[in-house]
Amino acid sequence: MKNMGLHQLILVKPHCDRLGDEARLMAVHGVDVLEQSQVVETIPEALQGCQRIIATTGRSLSLPTHLETPRGALPWLLAEGLNSALMFGTEDRGLNNEELKYAQRFVSIPANPDYPSLNLAQAVAVCSYELYQAAQDPLESETDSYFEGASFELLEGYYQHLEEVLLKIGYLYPHTAKARLEKFRRLYNKANLTPEEVALLRGILRQVNWAAQFIPSKNK
């Protein structure tokens, strides 16, 4: 990270002591990155305040969404004035679908199909390099500098509101709600919603919720 100018590291429930002797030894001259890092309990905590989020994954078959290369997608994180995050999974299993749902875009590192697996350190190095290169030549990279995306917490609040209303009107059922909502997430991620657009959508939900009280119950 430090080699490529990255300094803000947030760890979600790490299994080791990030400030222990072994971690310091591995970090060499990057100990300051460890010392300044934050530890949180959940991914949503780590993503608070972020408006653009990209997740890394080595799995393509289980994701019904478009996978991009680091070079093609990562410059999107560099838009001026926005808070962005790049998510990596654990060494042994990466990010599962439940964790990937928080991202708006997804990258996979192209590699030899006979042996495509990269370890965590390799993946971080490749992505950090691509970010550094994009930052050196911002004119060549399309970063949408003037686009203000909705924050992570704003979107999560909307998704919770959407689930509540769709369950109430019978569009969603508890046993299928999770899968359906993941499809809604993918739809809205493609749209790159602004705060104003989220407010508009929540206004519609409030009106639907109000109108739902006048729908006769099936039990009556």
Protein Blocks (a to p, Z undefined) as FASTA:
>chain_A
ZZnopabdcdehiabdfkbmklmmmnmmmmmmmmmpccdfbfklmmgoiabdcdddfbfk
lpccdcddfklmmmmmmpghiacddddddfklopafklmmmpmbdcdddddfklmcccfk
lmmmmmmmmmmmmmmmmmlpcghlmbccddfklmmmmmmmmmmmmmmnomacfklmmmmm
mmmmmmmmmnopafklmmmmmmmmmmmmmmmmmpccfkZZ
